[in-house]
Amino acid sequence: MMTMAAGITSSGTGIDDVIWSVLGQTYVPKHRSGTSFSWHATLPPGTFVPPHIHPTQDEFLYILEGRFDLWLDGENVAALPGDVVRLPMGQAHGIYNKSETVTNKCLFWVSPERRLYDLFWALHNLGPNANPADVVAVSAEHEVDFLPPSEEA
């Protein structure tokens, strides 16, 4: 297991100055320790993370700016600045910025880290025009399972 060093990850920077572009969003890793991993996320208007499941991790969001519309195991809910969203392992969820003008920001974290740090590198390396099938396949290899599109889509 990785040993985390004590210290401060400054505002606007990430671990080793890493910044990922994933699904049209910007992710900046803030810490990783093996037992947990956190990143700052910026979701521009109209972007989203499609419904998926983390079978081996609990996931959390601390909302900093904007309104996050969420699909949590079949239910639509919203989270606002100061709210903490709890997503237990195995529970299906999707994360949306439905605004046409407001950029959403939050701090995400998962426990344990598992393979998520490596997944973000893999998705970042697919590029901005990645084939959705490749995103789904790479994600499954890293313990994140995307759900098939709904009949309503």
C-alpha positions as CSV (number, residue, x, y, z in Angstrom):
1,M,0.0,0.0,0.0
2,M,1.1,3.5,-0.8
3,T,2.3,5.7,2.1
4,M,0.9,9.2,2.1
5,A,3.2,12.0,3.0
6,A,2.0,14.8,5.3
7,G,1.7,18.1,3.7
8,I,-0.6,20.6,1.8
9,T,-1.8,20.3,-1.8
10,S,-2.2,24.0,-2.6
11,S,-5.3,25.5,-4.2
12,G,-5.2,25.4,-7.9
13,T,-2.6,22.5,-8.0
14,G,-2.7,18.8,-7.9
15,I,-0.4,15.9,-7.1
16,D,2.7,16.3,-9.2
17,D,0.9,19.2,-11.1
18,V,-1.4,16.6,-12.8
19,I,-4.6,17.9,-14.4
20,W,-6.9,15.5,-16.3
21,S,-9.5,16.1,-18.9
22,V,-12.2,13.4,-18.5
23,L,-15.6,13.4,-20.2
24,G,-15.4,17.2,-20.8
25,Q,-14.6,17.9,-17.2
26,T,-11.3,18.9,-15.4
27,Y,-10.1,16.7,-12.6
28,V,-7.2,17.7,-10.3
29,P,-6.0,14.9,-8.0
30,K,-5.5,16.3,-4.4
31,H,-4.4,13.2,-2.5
32,R,-4.0,9.5,-2.7
33,S,-3.1,7.0,-0.1
34,G,-4.3,3.6,-1.1
35,T,-7.1,3.8,1.5
36,S,-8.6,6.8,-0.2
37,F,-8.2,9.2,-3.1
38,S,-9.6,12.7,-3.7
39,W,-9.8,15.1,-6.6
40,H,-11.2,18.5,-7.4
41,A,-13.7,18.4,-10.3
42,T,-14.9,21.2,-12.5
43,L,-18.0,20.3,-14.6
44,P,-18.8,22.9,-17.3
45,P,-22.5,23.5,-18.2
46,G,-24.1,20.6,-19.8
47,T,-21.5,18.0,-18.8
48,F,-22.2,14.8,-16.9
49,V,-20.9,11.5,-15.7
50,P,-23.2,8.8,-17.0
51,P,-24.9,6.3,-14.7
52,H,-22.3,3.9,-13.3
53,I,-21.4,1.7,-10.3
54,H,-18.3,1.4,-8.2
55,P,-18.5,-2.2,-7.0
56,T,-15.4,-1.9,-4.8
57,Q,-15.5,1.8,-3.5
58,D,-17.6,4.2,-1.6
59,E,-17.7,7.6,-3.3
60,F,-18.4,11.1,-1.9
61,L,-18.8,14.6,-3.2
62,Y,-18.6,17.8,-1.3
63,I,-20.3,20.5,-3.3
64,L,-18.4,23.7,-3.7
65,E,-20.2,25.6,-6.5
66,G,-23.4,25.1,-8.6
67,R,-26.2,22.7,-8.5
68,F,-25.5,19.0,-9.0
69,D,-28.4,17.0,-10.3
70,L,-27.9,13.4,-9.4
71,W,-29.5,10.1,-10.3
72,L,-29.1,7.8,-7.3
73,D,-30.2,4.3,-7.7
74,G,-33.3,5.3,-9.8
75,E,-34.2,8.5,-8.0
76,N,-33.5,12.1,-9.1
77,V,-32.1,14.4,-6.4
78,A,-30.1,17.7,-6.3
79,A,-27.1,18.8,-4.2
80,L,-26.1,22.4,-3.5
81,P,-23.0,24.1,-2.1
82,G,-22.1,22.7,1.4
83,D,-23.9,19.4,0.8
84,V,-22.1,16.1,1.0
85,V,-23.3,13.4,-1.4
86,R,-22.8,9.8,-0.2
87,L,-22.6,7.0,-2.8
88,P,-22.2,3.6,-1.3
89,M,-20.3,0.9,-3.2
90,G,-22.5,-1.0,-5.5
91,Q,-25.2,1.8,-5.8
92,A,-25.9,3.0,-9.3
93,H,-25.5,6.8,-9.8
94,G,-25.0,9.5,-12.4
95,I,-23.8,13.1,-11.9
96,Y,-25.1,16.0,-14.1
97,N,-24.6,19.8,-14.5
98,K,-27.9,20.6,-16.3
99,S,-27.2,24.4,-16.2
100,E,-26.7,26.2,-19.4
101,T,-24.5,28.9,-17.8
102,V,-23.1,27.8,-14.4
103,T,-19.9,25.8,-13.9
104,N,-20.1,23.3,-11.1
105,K,-17.2,22.5,-8.7
106,C,-16.8,19.8,-6.1
107,L,-14.3,17.7,-4.2
108,F,-14.8,14.0,-4.9
109,W,-13.2,11.2,-2.9
110,V,-13.4,7.5,-2.8
111,S,-12.5,4.9,-0.3
112,P,-10.5,2.7,-0.9
113,E,-8.6,4.1,-3.9
114,R,-8.5,0.8,-5.8
115,R,-7.8,1.6,-9.5
116,L,-9.5,5.0,-9.9
117,Y,-6.3,7.0,-10.2
118,D,-5.1,4.8,-13.0
119,L,-8.6,5.0,-14.6
120,F,-8.4,8.7,-14.8
121,W,-5.1,8.5,-16.6
122,A,-6.5,6.0,-19.0
123,L,-9.6,8.1,-19.8
124,H,-7.5,11.3,-20.1
125,N,-5.2,9.5,-22.6
126,L,-8.2,8.5,-24.7
127,G,-8.6,12.2,-25.6
128,P,-11.5,14.5,-26.0
129,N,-13.1,12.6,-28.8
130,A,-13.0,9.2,-27.2
131,N,-15.3,6.5,-28.5
132,P,-17.9,5.8,-25.8
133,A,-17.4,2.0,-26.2
134,D,-13.7,2.5,-25.4
135,V,-14.6,4.6,-22.3
136,V,-16.9,1.9,-21.1
137,A,-14.4,-0.9,-21.7
138,V,-11.5,0.9,-20.1
139,S,-13.7,1.8,-17.1
140,A,-14.7,-1.8,-16.6
141,E,-11.1,-2.8,-16.6
142,H,-10.6,-0.3,-13.7
143,E,-13.6,-1.5,-11.6
144,V,-16.2,1.1,-12.7
145,D,-19.2,-0.3,-14.6
146,F,-21.2,2.0,-16.8
147,L,-24.9,1.2,-17.1
148,P,-26.5,0.8,-20.6
149,P,-28.4,3.9,-21.8
150,S,-32.0,4.1,-20.6
151,E,-34.9,3.5,-23.0
152,E,-35.8,7.2,-22.6
153,A,-32.5,8.5,-23.9
